[in-house]
Amino acid sequence: VKREDSEPILVGEGKTLQIGKVAIEQEKSDFIQLCQEFPDVFTWSYEDLRGFNPKLAQHTIELDPDAKPI
């Protein structure tokens, strides 16, 4: 989902997720409620990943800021 086709939802203290704008209101409401009830199921940073050492390896994708999407 492109960022412009989504909207942020607040899940926890300073933690947001993006949800598609085309979602049915009842599904959107149910999803938001579920995410707010269980915010700890999401990994917000590398530090949240148990057993993962970011000093060992880290993935990045180099993108050309001037490239146009296909």
N, C-alpha and C positions, 0 to 999 in steps of 0.2 A: 504494500500500500504506500503510495507516495505521501509524503508529509502533508502536502496541500489537500489530499483526500482524506485526511484523518484529523482528529482533534485530541488534545491531551485530556487525560482524566487523572485526578489526584488519587493515589493509592495509599500513600502514607506520608509521613513528615518529609516534605521536599522530594517525594518520589512520584513520578508520573509515568504513565503508559500512553501510547497512542492507540486510538480505536477508530475504525473506519466510519466516515460520516454516513455511509449508506446502510449501516446496521439498523435493523428494526428496533424501534424504541424499547420494546419489552426485553429483547435480547441484550441491548446495550445496558439497560438498567440492571438486569440479572448479572451481566458480566462485571459491571462496575461494583456491584454489591459483593460478588465473589472475590474480586481482586482486593477490595478494601478489607474483607474479612480475613484473607490469607496473604498479606503482603510479603511474608517471609519466604514464600515459595519461589520468588524471583531473585535472580542473581543481579545485583545492582553494580557490582564492581568485581575485579579479580580477587580482591580480599574476601569476598563472600563465597568463593569457590573452595569448598573443603578439599584438602589434599592436593591443591594446585599451587605450584611454586612459580610465580610469574618471572622469577629470575632465571628459570630453566629455559623457557620458551615463551614467546609472545607473538601473536599473529597480527599483522597489519596489512592493509590493502592500500597501495599507493595509487592515488587517482590524480589525473590531470584536471585541475580546476577549470580549464578552458574547454574540456571535452564536452561534446553534446551527447546526451543519452540517445541510444538507438531505439 
